[in-house]
Amino acid sequence: MRTAACRICGSHERNRFDQCFPCKRLANAKHRAKTRKDAVARTKRWQMEHPEQRKQQAALYRSRHLDQVKASVRKATAAWRKKHPDKVKADNAKWYADHPQAIRVKNSKRYGRTKGTLSKDVIQKLWTLQQGKCIVCRRALSETGYHLDHILALSTGGLNEDYNVQLLCPGCNLQKHATHPIEFMQSRGFLL
């Protein structure tokens, strides 16, 4: 049995109430657009009146859609960081300025994750032991800055432990690189 065409759009599609599908979809969309503000206000009001239920619903949703939530957060964070590069740069600079030892220890741990661990206060201990001077050239580290150097380089089998690190000025550390400590000190004229 053929149905009559819609007088508005000419479609023959009908729902179970004998209404034109395309026209009904369009009417529903218009109604949702018209009442959207009211619906949002009702939802916000309910959320304010039922905070515990809202927390439970949110936790349940996050647990069921963990990958989607993580992806959404990563996407939103990346978009915010892209939109506010000056704030990101300022925040990073402030954090790096406030935590210089943490950065050095973290960078050192990065190279030796499976080869031992450094204590958090290793830099303060070394500074005291070395009296604030470079082990090789004896210059004041407060003037030159310092690098946390592995005495026996990780690439040559050294461990990322407190006893295998020292503070060197940047120049000495960059010259030493991954050289064996005895060879390096001999090249500097310290050992025969």
RAZI-V772240 format. One record per backbone hydrogen bond with DSSP energy under -0.5 kcal/mol. NH is the residue of the N-H (numbers start at 1). CO is the residue of the C=O. Records with the same first field share a line. If there is no record, write none. Layout:
BEGIN
NH->CO  CO
END
This chain:
BEGIN
6->11
10->6
15->19
18->15
21->13
24->20
25->21
26->22
27->23
28->24
29->25
30->26
31->27
32->28
33->29
34->30
35->31
36->32
39->35
40->36
41->37
42->38
43->39
44->40
45->41
46->42
47->43
48->44
49->45
50->46
54->50
55->51
56->52
57->53
58->54
59->55
60->56
61->57
62->58
63->59
64->60
65->61
66->63
69->65
70->66
71->67
72->68
73->69
74->70
75->71
76->72
77->73
78->74
79->75
80->76
81->77
82->78
83->79
84->80
85->82
88->84
89->85
90->86
91->87
92->88
93->89
94->90
95->91
96->92
97->93
98->94
99->95
100->97
103->99
104->100
105->101
106->102
107->103
108->104
109->105
110->106
111->107
112->108
113->110
115->112
122->119
125->121
126->122
127->123
128->124
129->125
130->126
131->128
132->127
133->130
134->139
135->167
138->134
141->132
142->132
143->140
144->140
145->141
147->168
149->147  166
151->149  164
153->151
156->153
157->154
158->153
160->115
161->159
164->161
165->162
166->149
168->147  166
173->169
174->170
175->171
176->172
177->173
179->176
184->180
185->181
186->182
187->183
188->184
189->186
190->185
191->185
END
